[in-house]
Amino acid sequence: MATTTRADVATREEYLNLHRWMCMAKALDDRMHILVKQGRAPFVGSSRGHEGIQVASTAALTSEDWLVPHYRGLANAIVRGLTMKEWMLAVFAKAGDPLSAGRNIPGGCYSYHKLHIAPVSQVVASWIPKAAGIAYAAKLKGENTVTLCTFGDGATSQGEFHEGVNFAAVHKLAVVFLCENNSYAISVPIRLQMANPNVADRAAGYGIRGVTIDGTDVPASYQAARDAVARARGGEGPTLIDAKIWRINAHTSEDNHLKYRTKEEIGEAASHDPITRFEAWLVERGWITAESAAEVQAALDKEASDAADWAEQQPDPRPEDALKNVFA
């Protein structure tokens, strides 16, 4: 597994930005779980454990590039510029929700054209051919943009994965395919999905580059993402990245993962928290202290709480707007 602890991958400021975005995602995720338990919000599709690879990969893009994320991609959207208040408007399904105008469950199905976030879908793997299509359109228009497409390991068992990756490979499109491999397709472990657990090994069958990394190692993830984006932008075609991570929480707030995971395994997952690991790396270099890291998280926790209280008081969608922008 490729890994690195090089400090020269990015500047101190860039690394601190990555850390803040990860803490912001955690703050929102934790607050949503509280809201669900209080009966104030309907649903959480947790991104805990995914924050490192999500912020590292998205930070490798420019503002003109496209993000095609899966429905667990909260940290991706944060890096693109999504604010806490905007996310909470979606959580409470308010009229001012910029993601879906209050039409979908939080994180389920949304888009944000201003931030170059293409439509998210809950139909597993359906967005992978879309990502290839976006990249193909950019090639036809002569645009030097890159598309980042993220998905879980379960999506690689779907036919759309093959179709999208193969099309991108044939046309040498500027796409980075990123598998956030947490070893579970909802409740199905990876050993029951595929005989070879290394998704990146499939890249050879498409004639593209495959890379396996430790997705909890933020510097390694950032380097791998920047290399893949540079290759894509340079006309060298797609890269398939297999980022090994751990899913810290259940699949969603509706899921009881104790039915298919042992308490020991859940505890092991929590010990691989990318935020904790990255903070230790930053402390080791003297770029933050444990105390300042805790202060950052506490401030963001409060901001998330305030954003939730604010969003809850905003206007609900009007019934007469229910069919607005619905054409079929």
Secondary structure as the mmCIF struct_conf table of DSSP 4:
data_model
#
loop_
_struct_conf.conf_type_id
_struct_conf.id
_struct_conf.beg_label_comp_id
_struct_conf.beg_label_asym_id
_struct_conf.beg_label_seq_id
_struct_conf.end_label_comp_id
_struct_conf.end_label_asym_id
_struct_conf.end_label_seq_id
STRN STRN1 ALA A 2 ALA A 2
BEND BEND1 ALA A 7 ALA A 7
TURN_TY1_P TURN_TY1_P1 ASP A 8 VAL A 9
BEND BEND2 ALA A 10 ALA A 10
HELX_RH_AL_P HELX_RH_AL_P1 ARG A 12 LYS A 37
TURN_TY1_P TURN_TY1_P2 GLN A 38 GLY A 39
BEND BEND3 ARG A 40 ALA A 41
TURN_TY1_P TURN_TY1_P3 ARG A 48 HIS A 50
HELX_RH_AL_P HELX_RH_AL_P2 GLU A 51 THR A 58
TURN_TY1_P TURN_TY1_P4 ALA A 59 ALA A 60
BEND BEND4 LEU A 61 LEU A 61
TURN_TY1_P TURN_TY1_P5 SER A 63 GLU A 64
BEND BEND5 ASP A 65 ASP A 65
STRN STRN2 TRP A 66 VAL A 68
TURN_TY1_P TURN_TY1_P6 TYR A 71 ARG A 72
HELX_RH_AL_P HELX_RH_AL_P3 LEU A 74 ARG A 80
TURN_TY1_P TURN_TY1_P7 GLY A 81 GLY A 81
HELX_RH_AL_P HELX_RH_AL_P4 MET A 84 VAL A 91
TURN_TY1_P TURN_TY1_P8 PHE A 92 ALA A 93
TURN_TY1_P TURN_TY1_P9 ALA A 95 GLY A 96
TURN_TY1_P TURN_TY1_P10 PRO A 98 GLY A 102
BEND BEND6 ASN A 104 ASN A 104
TURN_TY1_P TURN_TY1_P11 PRO A 106 GLY A 108
BEND BEND7 CYS A 109 CYS A 109
STRN STRN3 TYR A 112 TYR A 112
HELX_RH_3T_P HELX_RH_3T_P1 HIS A 113 LEU A 115
TURN_TY1_P TURN_TY1_P12 HIS A 116 HIS A 116
STRN STRN4 ILE A 117 ILE A 117
HELX_LH_PP_P HELX_LH_PP_P1 ALA A 118 VAL A 120
BEND BEND8 GLN A 122 VAL A 123
TURN_TY1_P TURN_TY1_P13 VAL A 124 SER A 126
HELX_RH_AL_P HELX_RH_AL_P5 TRP A 127 LYS A 141
TURN_TY1_P TURN_TY1_P14 GLY A 142 GLY A 142
STRN STRN5 THR A 147 GLY A 152
HELX_RH_3T_P HELX_RH_3T_P2 ASP A 153 SER A 157
BEND BEND9 GLN A 158 GLN A 158
HELX_RH_AL_P HELX_RH_AL_P6 GLY A 159 VAL A 170
TURN_TY1_P TURN_TY1_P15 HIS A 171 LYS A 172
STRN STRN6 VAL A 175 ASN A 181
BEND BEND10 SER A 183 SER A 183
STRN STRN7 TYR A 184 ALA A 185
TURN_TY1_P TURN_TY1_P16 ILE A 186 SER A 187
STRN STRN8 VAL A 188 PRO A 189
HELX_RH_3T_P HELX_RH_3T_P3 ILE A 190 LEU A 192
TURN_TY1_P TURN_TY1_P17 GLN A 193 GLN A 193
BEND BEND11 ALA A 195 ASN A 196
HELX_RH_3T_P HELX_RH_3T_P4 VAL A 199 ARG A 202
HELX_RH_AL_P HELX_RH_AL_P7 ALA A 203 TYR A 206
TURN_TY1_P TURN_TY1_P18 GLY A 207 GLY A 207
BEND BEND12 ILE A 208 ILE A 208
STRN STRN9 ARG A 209 ASP A 214
TURN_TY1_P TURN_TY1_P19 GLY A 215 THR A 216
HELX_RH_AL_P HELX_RH_AL_P8 VAL A 218 ARG A 233
TURN_TY1_P TURN_TY1_P20 GLY A 234 GLY A 235
STRN STRN10 THR A 239 LYS A 244
BEND BEND13 ASN A 249 ASN A 249
BEND BEND14 HIS A 251 THR A 252
TURN_TY1_P TURN_TY1_P21 SER A 253 GLU A 254
HELX_RH_3T_P HELX_RH_3T_P5 HIS A 257 LYS A 259
TURN_TY1_P TURN_TY1_P22 TYR A 260 TYR A 260
BEND BEND15 ARG A 261 ARG A 261
HELX_RH_AL_P HELX_RH_AL_P9 LYS A 263 ALA A 270
TURN_TY1_P TURN_TY1_P23 SER A 271 HIS A 272
HELX_RH_AL_P HELX_RH_AL_P10 PRO A 274 GLU A 284
TURN_TY1_P TURN_TY1_P24 ARG A 285 GLY A 286
BEND BEND16 TRP A 287 ILE A 288
HELX_RH_AL_P HELX_RH_AL_P11 ALA A 290 GLU A 312
TURN_TY1_P TURN_TY1_P25 GLN A 313 GLN A 313
BEND BEND17 GLN A 314 GLN A 314
HELX_LH_PP_P HELX_LH_PP_P2 PRO A 315 ARG A 318
HELX_RH_3T_P HELX_RH_3T_P6 PRO A 319 ASP A 321
TURN_TY1_P TURN_TY1_P26 ALA A 322 ASN A 325
#
